[in-house]
Amino acid sequence: MALMAGAAGLLWLSRGWWWPASPPPQMILVLGGDVAREQRGAELAQQDGLPVVVTGGSNPEYARWLFQQREGLPAHQVQLDYRAHDTLTNFTSLVDELQRARIRHALLVTSSDHMPRALMVGRIVAGSRGIQLTPVPVPCGDSCHQESQGKVWGDGARAMLWVLTGRDIRSWMVS
């Protein structure tokens, strides 16, 4: 058993030699919930010229003002998506659209205290479609509230079940 674990560890550590390099980022994915996240996404979009998708963000009037008026981004560079209602649906509501658009690599913008859970869920859901995520944590300072490992792993399990079944376990509880 230890031999197999060691071999798996070596395989994982050596992946940089045999795993294909990821393409440069093709878009910015901002998880709503804090306007500081949207501000950071707008700055990145302005700096890098990448399209940005904000999922579950602030009200449309503020978001349009921030991206178009304050940062001067053209409307076609910004997509506001309000289908998501939690971390899992931030990804499941649009991952198939990203795959159809041939997105292979996205910058993931969220608060630093939310990043572990967002990466767990995102790497499972987006990863199932061949999309790599690079974290861009937004400092949350005094307002940080570290999420429990139970919450991180619980949402990871929900994500895995979604990948396997196409349904959120919460919908099973309601049905």
N, C-alpha and C positions, 0 to 999 in steps of 0.2 A: 504494500500500500504506500509506504514512504517513497519507494522507488518511482511509482506512478506519479505521486504528487511532485516529486523532484523533477521528473521529466516534463510534466505540465508546466511547472514554474520556469524551466529553461526555455521551453517553447514560447511561453508568454514573453519572457525577457528578450528573446532573440527576434521578436516580431519585426523590429525595425529593419532587419536585414532582408526579410522575405515578404513582408506585408507591403502592398503597393502604397506609395506616398499619397496622401490626400491632396485633392486639388486645392487651390487657394479658395478662401471663403467666397461664396456666391451671393450671400444674402445675410441680413441681420434679422434675427427673431427675438422680439422683445416680449417678455411675459409681463402682462399688466399687473397692477396691484399697487404700484407706487409711481408717481409722476417722475421721480428721479431716474427710474429705469427708462422711461420714454425719453427723457432729456439726454441720457447717455446714448440711447439708440439713435437719436437725431444727430448728435455730435459725430458718431461713427459714420452714419450715412453721409453726412456732409463731408467728412474727411476722406472716406474711402470710395464714395460714389456708388455704394451698393444699395440695392433695394432693401426696404425694411418692411417687415410685417409685425404689427402690434396685435397681440391676441389678448382679449379680455382687458383692454386698457381703460384709460380715463374717458370722459365723455368726448364725443366726436368733435365738438366745437373747440375744446381746449387742444385736442390732439392735432387738428388741422392747423390751428394757430401756431402751435409749437413747431411742427414740421415745415409748413409752407411759409408762414409769415416770419417767424423768428429765425429759422434755419435756412429759409429760402429754397427748400427742396421742391421740385416739381411734383404735382399730384400723382403722376404715374409711378413715382419712386416709392410711394408710401401706400401700404394697404392696412386698413383698420379692420379687424375681424373680432366680432363680439359674440361668437358662438361658444367660446369656452367659459366654463364656470368653476373650474378648478385646475390644478396642475396637470392631471392626466388629460383633460380635454383641451388644454393648451396645445397639446401635441396631436391627439387623435382627431381633432376637428379639421386639421389641415395637412397632416402628413401625406396623405394620398395625393393632394394637389401639389405638394412640393416634389413628390416623386415624379408626377406627370410633367412637371416643369424641369425635370432633370437636375434638381438641386442635389448635390453630393456633399456639400459642406456649408454649414451655417454658423455664424457667431450667435451664441446664446446669451442674451442680456437679461439678468435678473439680480435681485438683491443678494449680497454675499451670504446672508443667513438662509436664504431660500435655495441657493445654488446646489447644495448636495442633493436635495430631493429632486430639483428640476433636472439635474444631470442624470440621476438614477432613472427617472421616468423617461426623459428624452433619449438617453442612449439606448434604452430598450425599444421604445416606440419608433423613433426616427432611425435607429440602427437597424430595425427590422426591414426598413426600406432602403438601406444602404446610405443613409445620410449621417455624416459625422458632425458632431457639435463641438465647438470650441467655446469654453466658458469666458464670459466677460462680466465678472462680478461687479456690482455697483455697491460701494460702501454704504452701510446703513447706520454707522455710528452708534449713538446712544439708543436708537430705536431698534437695534438688532435683538431678535429673539431666536436663539438657536433652536432648530427643530429637533425633536427627539429622534433617536435611531428607529424607534417603532414606527413613527410617521413616515420616515424615509423608506424603510423596508416595506411597510404596508403599501405605500403607493407604488413601490417597485413591483410588489406582487400583483397589484391591480393592473399595472402596465403589462406584465408578463401574461396574465390571463387575457387581457385585451388582444395582445398579439396572437395568442393561440386560438381565441374564440371569436374575435371581432366585436365582443360586447364587454361593457364595463360591469364588474361584479356588483356594483351598486344597482344597476338595472335589474339584476336577478333578484335582489332583495325587495325591490318595489313591485315586481311583476307578480 
